[in-house]
Amino acid sequence: MKAVFVAYNQAYNQEIVELLENLGQRGYTVWEEVGGRGSVDGEPHLGNHAWPTQNHALLTVLEDSLASKVMDALRATDAANKDLGLRAYVLPVEAAL
């Protein structure tokens, strides 16, 4: 099994959830109002007066074969709207309950 962690501009929230649902992935956890700044480019998303935009973060655990499909769909989403900001990581899951 794999875990996919996604940090993204709050404007993407519904789109990211629909992306997972369209690929058949039902389960996920979302954290709202997550601050951050990308390591390469883009503006900070800190939820303050200077940088009012915020991020959300999502974690989903899925079968290995679905992880690459989710990542491909996330890459396409990011490429279509580079200025919003989206980062995703695939991590191994050693055990789950």
N, C-alpha and C positions, 0 to 999 in steps of 0.2 A: 504494500500500500504506500501511497504518497500523500503528503500534505502540500497543498498549494496555498501560499500566503500572498495576498495581494494588498498593496497600499495604493490608494487612488484618490483623485480629486472627488469631492462629494458630489459633483455634478454627474459622475458616472454611476451612482449607486444603483438605480433601477436597471441600467444597461448591464452591469456586471451580474446582478442577480438573474436577469433574463438569459444571459449568456450561459450560465450554469444550468438553468432549468431546461434550456433548449438542447443541451448536450446530455440531459438525463441525470444530472447531479442534483439531488434534492437537498442534502444536508450541508449546512454552512453556519458559521458564526460571524457576526458583523460587529465591529466596534465603530461607533460614530465619534465625531469630534476628536480626531487624532491629528496632532500637529506633526510637522516634519518639513524637511528641506532635502531635495534631491542632491546626490553627490556629484552630478555632472552639470546640469543646467536647470533652468526653471526658477520660478519664484518660490519663496517659502510659503507654506500653508500653515499658519500659526494661530488663526482665529483671534487676532488682536487688531487694534486700530491701524497699524502699519501694514499688516499682512492678514486681511480678514478671511481669506479662503481657508477651508479646512479639508482634511483628508478623512476618509473612512478606511478601515482595514477589514479584511475578510480572510478567514481560514476555512478551508474545506479539506476533508480527507476522502480520498477516492482511490479507485483501482489504478494500478500502474498504467494500463492502456488508455485510460481516460485523461491522465495528467498531460500527455503531449497534445491531445486535442484541445484541452482547456488553454494550455499555453499558446497554441497557435491562434486560437480565437482572441486571447488577450493581446497578443502581438498585433493582430489586425486592428483591434480597437485602439490601441495606443498609436499605431501608425496613422490612423484616420484623424486623430486629434492630439497631436504631439504637445500642444501648449497646455493641455489639462494636467498631464502627469499621471503616470501609472507605472508601478513596478511590481513584478511578480517573481516568486521564488518557489522552486520545488524542493521539498525536503523529504528524506526517508522517514517512514513511520515504523518504529520497531515493535510497538504494541499498541493496542487500542481496546477500550472497554465499551 
